[in-house]
Amino acid sequence: PINDKNTLLAISVVMKLLQMFGLSYQCLQNYELKESVRHFHNLPSKHRNSLWVLTQLGQAMMSGEKFKEAAKYYERVHSIDPHRQEGMDQYASALWHLQRENDLTSLVEDLQSSDKMRPEGLCAMSSLMNLYKEHDAAIKYLERAVQISPDYVYAQTLLGLENTLIKNYDKALLGFQSATSIDPRHFNAWYGIAHLYYQQEKWKMAEICSKRALSINCSSSVGYTQLALILQQQGKLKDALSTVNHAVSLNTSNNLPKFHRALIQESM
């Protein structure tokens, strides 16, 4: 038995720290984003400012559609370790959402100079190609990423989104289904399937998949906006208005749900 007081104290500290890490990460995986961020911030400074924790905080901001905040966390990670690939696919997506072309270009150059064959860097390159409206090139990079890492859920999801944009719906659905088979709780993939069915005017299937996505991440303003549009197309205007109002409340800085709310109100 361990009787040394210092050893017992050290074990207690380590166990408490592991519990804090586990709780923070569990909340993040369950899309309990505010709780996750709070727990990560409660970690001791040394660990709170580690690259892994900063990356997880960036992911929490991405899941909450707070792209400026996400970019700040990822920027800190990249500035500390320019050769780090983990999380940089999400950083690229944040920069894409913010339309920061120069920063995205610089990030891609850094990742490519570090390792041209890492799937995260290939995903980042696809985001840049998408920004240039070069969808065929974006698909090529994503297919390469999936070839290197078949279980890379994010690349599979982005493949679905790119193929949706060019109306290659069969391949788009295959990409999304590949993502959900690897991770059945991947919000972006279910959102993508709902969007795909919306594009095809399959309103009921779109509604089912949209609600499935929101059952995973109920913090998504964009997700609720999409559901509102699906409900509107089915003539469920009261439900659509209620849903888009909730989308506005989730992210008051996002003008997209406000715009669609005005359109829904006009159609009532």
C-alpha positions as CSV (number, residue, x, y, z in Angstrom):
1,P,0.0,0.0,0.0
2,I,1.1,3.6,-0.6
3,N,1.4,5.4,2.6
4,D,3.7,8.3,1.7
5,K,1.6,11.5,2.2
6,N,3.3,13.4,-0.7
7,T,2.7,10.5,-3.0
8,L,-0.9,10.3,-2.0
9,L,-1.3,14.0,-2.5
10,A,0.3,13.8,-6.0
11,I,-2.0,11.0,-7.0
12,S,-5.0,13.0,-5.8
13,V,-4.0,16.0,-7.8
14,V,-3.4,14.0,-10.9
15,M,-6.7,12.2,-10.6
16,K,-8.6,15.5,-10.1
17,L,-6.8,16.9,-13.1
18,L,-7.7,13.9,-15.3
19,Q,-11.3,14.2,-14.1
20,M,-11.4,17.9,-15.2
21,F,-10.0,17.0,-18.6
22,G,-12.5,14.2,-19.0
23,L,-15.5,16.3,-18.0
24,S,-14.4,19.1,-20.3
25,Y,-13.9,16.8,-23.3
26,Q,-17.1,14.9,-22.6
27,C,-19.2,18.1,-22.6
28,L,-17.5,19.1,-25.9
29,Q,-18.4,15.7,-27.5
30,N,-22.0,16.1,-26.3
31,Y,-22.2,19.6,-27.7
32,E,-22.7,21.1,-24.2
33,L,-20.5,23.9,-25.4
34,K,-20.9,26.5,-22.7
35,E,-20.2,23.9,-20.0
36,S,-17.2,22.5,-22.0
37,V,-15.7,26.0,-22.3
38,R,-16.3,26.7,-18.6
39,H,-14.6,23.5,-17.6
40,F,-11.6,24.0,-19.9
41,H,-11.2,27.5,-18.5
42,N,-11.2,26.1,-14.9
43,L,-8.1,24.1,-15.7
44,P,-4.8,25.3,-14.2
45,S,-3.1,27.9,-16.3
46,K,-0.3,25.6,-17.5
47,H,-2.9,23.1,-18.9
48,R,-5.4,25.7,-20.0
49,N,-2.8,27.3,-22.3
50,S,-1.6,24.0,-23.7
51,L,-2.0,23.4,-27.5
52,W,-4.4,20.5,-27.0
53,V,-6.8,22.6,-24.8
54,L,-6.6,25.6,-27.1
55,T,-7.5,23.3,-30.0
56,Q,-10.5,22.0,-28.1
57,L,-11.6,25.5,-27.3
58,G,-11.4,26.3,-31.0
59,Q,-13.5,23.3,-31.7
60,A,-16.1,24.4,-29.2
61,M,-16.3,27.9,-30.8
62,M,-16.6,26.2,-34.3
63,S,-19.5,24.1,-33.0
64,G,-21.2,27.2,-31.6
65,E,-20.6,29.0,-35.0
66,K,-18.5,31.6,-33.3
67,F,-15.9,31.8,-36.1
68,K,-14.0,34.8,-35.0
69,E,-13.4,33.4,-31.5
70,A,-12.5,30.0,-33.0
71,A,-9.9,31.6,-35.3
72,K,-8.3,33.4,-32.3
73,Y,-7.7,30.1,-30.5
74,Y,-6.4,28.3,-33.6
75,E,-4.2,31.3,-34.4
76,R,-2.6,31.0,-31.0
77,V,-2.0,27.3,-31.6
78,H,-0.5,27.9,-35.1
79,S,1.7,30.7,-33.9
80,I,3.2,28.5,-31.1
81,D,3.7,25.5,-33.4
82,P,3.5,26.4,-37.1
83,H,4.1,22.7,-38.0
84,R,1.2,21.4,-36.0
85,Q,-1.5,19.8,-38.2
86,E,-4.1,18.8,-35.6
87,G,-7.1,21.2,-35.7
88,M,-5.8,23.2,-38.6
89,D,-8.5,21.8,-40.9
90,Q,-11.0,23.5,-38.6
91,Y,-8.8,26.7,-38.5
92,A,-9.0,26.7,-42.3
93,S,-12.8,26.4,-42.1
94,A,-13.0,29.3,-39.6
95,L,-10.9,31.5,-42.0
96,W,-13.2,30.4,-44.9
97,H,-16.3,31.5,-43.0
98,L,-14.6,34.8,-42.2
99,Q,-13.5,35.2,-45.9
100,R,-9.9,35.8,-44.7
101,E,-8.3,34.8,-48.0
102,N,-4.8,36.0,-47.2
103,D,-4.7,34.3,-43.8
104,L,-6.1,31.1,-45.3
105,T,-3.5,31.2,-48.1
106,S,-0.7,31.7,-45.5
107,L,-2.0,28.8,-43.4
108,V,-2.1,26.4,-46.4
109,E,1.5,27.4,-47.3
110,D,2.7,26.6,-43.8
111,L,0.9,23.3,-43.7
112,Q,2.1,22.2,-47.2
113,S,5.7,23.2,-46.3
114,S,5.4,21.0,-43.2
115,D,3.9,17.9,-44.8
116,K,2.1,17.8,-48.1
117,M,0.5,14.5,-47.4
118,R,-1.2,15.2,-44.1
119,P,-5.0,15.0,-44.5
120,E,-5.6,18.2,-42.4
121,G,-3.4,20.2,-44.8
122,L,-5.3,18.8,-47.8
123,C,-8.6,19.8,-46.2
124,A,-7.2,23.3,-45.6
125,M,-6.2,23.4,-49.3
126,S,-9.8,22.3,-50.2
127,S,-11.2,25.3,-48.2
128,L,-8.9,27.6,-50.1
129,M,-10.0,26.1,-53.5
130,N,-13.6,26.5,-52.4
131,L,-13.0,30.2,-51.6
132,Y,-11.7,30.5,-55.2
133,K,-14.9,28.6,-56.5
134,E,-12.6,25.9,-57.8
135,H,-14.8,23.1,-56.7
136,D,-13.3,20.4,-58.8
137,A,-9.9,21.1,-57.3
138,A,-11.3,21.1,-53.8
139,I,-12.9,17.7,-54.4
140,K,-9.5,16.4,-55.7
141,Y,-7.8,17.4,-52.5
142,L,-10.5,16.0,-50.3
143,E,-10.5,12.7,-52.2
144,R,-6.7,12.5,-51.6
145,A,-7.3,13.2,-47.9
146,V,-9.8,10.4,-47.7
147,Q,-7.5,8.1,-49.6
148,I,-4.8,8.7,-47.0
149,S,-7.1,8.5,-44.0
150,P,-10.4,6.7,-44.9
151,D,-11.9,7.3,-41.4
152,Y,-11.3,11.1,-41.7
153,V,-14.9,12.2,-41.0
154,Y,-14.4,15.9,-41.7
155,A,-13.0,15.2,-45.2
156,Q,-15.9,12.9,-46.0
157,T,-18.3,15.6,-44.9
158,L,-16.6,18.3,-46.9
159,L,-16.7,16.0,-49.9
160,G,-20.5,15.8,-49.5
161,L,-20.8,19.6,-49.3
162,E,-18.6,20.1,-52.3
163,N,-20.5,17.6,-54.4
164,T,-23.8,19.2,-53.3
165,L,-22.5,22.6,-54.6
166,I,-21.9,21.1,-58.1
167,K,-25.2,19.2,-57.9
168,N,-23.5,15.8,-58.0
169,Y,-26.1,14.5,-55.5
170,D,-25.3,10.8,-55.6
171,K,-21.7,11.4,-54.6
172,A,-22.7,14.0,-52.1
173,L,-24.9,11.6,-50.3
174,L,-22.2,8.9,-50.4
175,G,-19.8,11.3,-48.7
176,F,-22.3,12.2,-46.0
177,Q,-23.3,8.6,-45.4
178,S,-19.6,7.6,-45.1
179,A,-19.2,10.3,-42.5
180,T,-22.2,9.2,-40.4
181,S,-21.2,5.6,-40.7
182,I,-17.8,6.5,-39.0
183,D,-19.4,8.9,-36.6
184,P,-23.2,8.6,-36.2
185,R,-23.2,11.8,-34.1
186,H,-21.4,14.1,-36.6
187,F,-23.6,17.2,-36.8
188,N,-22.1,18.6,-40.0
189,A,-22.8,15.4,-41.9
190,W,-26.5,15.2,-40.8
191,Y,-26.8,19.0,-41.6
192,G,-25.3,18.3,-45.0
193,I,-27.8,15.5,-45.7
194,A,-30.7,17.7,-44.8
195,H,-29.3,20.5,-47.0
196,L,-28.9,17.9,-49.8
197,Y,-32.6,16.8,-49.5
198,Y,-33.6,20.5,-49.4
199,Q,-31.8,21.1,-52.7
200,Q,-33.7,18.2,-54.1
201,E,-37.0,19.4,-52.7
202,K,-37.5,16.3,-50.7
203,W,-39.0,18.2,-47.8
204,K,-40.0,15.4,-45.5
205,M,-36.6,13.7,-45.7
206,A,-34.9,17.1,-45.2
207,E,-37.0,17.7,-42.1
208,I,-36.2,14.3,-40.6
209,C,-32.4,14.8,-41.2
210,S,-32.5,18.4,-40.0
211,K,-34.1,17.4,-36.7
212,R,-31.6,14.5,-36.4
213,A,-28.7,17.1,-36.7
214,L,-30.3,19.4,-34.1
215,S,-30.8,16.5,-31.7
216,I,-27.0,16.3,-31.7
217,N,-26.2,20.0,-31.6
218,C,-29.0,22.1,-30.4
219,S,-26.8,25.2,-30.3
220,S,-26.7,25.6,-34.0
221,S,-28.3,28.8,-35.2
222,V,-27.6,27.8,-38.8
223,G,-29.2,24.4,-38.2
224,Y,-32.4,25.9,-36.9
225,T,-32.5,28.4,-39.8
226,Q,-32.3,25.5,-42.2
227,L,-35.1,23.7,-40.4
228,A,-37.3,26.8,-40.6
229,L,-36.8,27.0,-44.3
230,I,-37.8,23.4,-44.7
231,L,-40.9,23.9,-42.6
232,Q,-41.7,27.0,-44.7
233,Q,-41.5,25.0,-47.9
234,Q,-44.1,22.6,-46.4
235,G,-46.5,25.4,-45.5
236,K,-45.9,25.1,-41.8
237,L,-45.4,28.8,-41.4
238,K,-46.1,29.1,-37.6
239,D,-43.6,26.4,-36.9
240,A,-41.2,27.9,-39.3
241,L,-41.5,31.3,-37.6
242,S,-41.0,29.8,-34.1
243,T,-38.0,27.9,-35.3
244,V,-36.3,30.8,-37.0
245,N,-37.0,33.0,-33.9
246,H,-35.0,30.4,-31.9
247,A,-32.2,30.5,-34.5
248,V,-32.0,34.3,-34.0
249,S,-31.9,33.9,-30.2
250,L,-29.0,31.5,-30.4
251,N,-26.8,33.9,-32.3
252,T,-28.0,37.5,-32.4
253,S,-24.9,38.5,-34.4
254,N,-25.9,36.3,-37.3
255,N,-28.0,38.2,-39.9
256,L,-29.0,35.1,-41.9
257,P,-31.8,33.9,-39.6
258,K,-33.0,37.5,-39.3
259,F,-33.2,37.8,-43.1
260,H,-35.2,34.6,-43.4
261,R,-37.4,35.5,-40.5
262,A,-38.5,38.6,-42.4
263,L,-39.2,36.5,-45.5
264,I,-41.3,34.1,-43.5
265,Q,-43.2,36.8,-41.8
266,E,-43.9,38.4,-45.2
267,S,-45.3,35.1,-46.5
268,M,-47.8,34.7,-43.6
